[in-house]
Amino acid sequence: MATSIIIPIAALILAWFVLKALFNVLKIVVSTTAIVLVIFIVLMLFGYAPQDFMEEVINLPQTFSQLITDTRNYLPQNLDQIVTDARNYLPQNFDQLVTDARNYLPDVSNQLVIKVRSLLGL
């Protein structure tokens, strides 16, 4: 008698979880579609035609290739500038960081040890 009740209840619970998951997926699809539709309508109000969108989708691989080429060309220059700035400014800031750590770390660690001990009842 008890097993005949457990199986339908388990099936109902499982069906509830499956339906809830499907409903969440449906909400995501509908909201994403609504957002894309609103963006599409706004862009059409500014004079973009559906053909413009198709051209952008078709040219997407070329745009991506151009992005990779630009990254290869300009990243080393920017990276060199970052390294140069780090070499120029890091020693000053690092010395200050070490000084602050030496001044404040013992106090903070002592306070932390005291709080941990009080929490543990030691």
URNOR-V802476 format. One line per field, one symbol per residue. psi: psi as a letter, one per 40 degrees, with the letter a starting at -180 (. if undefined). burial: 1 if it has 16 or more other ideal C-beta (glycine too) atoms within 10 Angstrom, else 0. A space follows every 50 residues. Layout:
BEGIN
psi = ???
burial = ???
END
This chain:
BEGIN
psi = dddddddddddddddddddddddddddddddddddddddddddddeehid ddddddddedddddddddddddddddddddddddddddeddddddddddd dddddddddddddddddddef.
burial = 00000000000000000000000000000000000000000000000000 00000000000000000000000000000000000000000000000000 0000000000000000000000
END
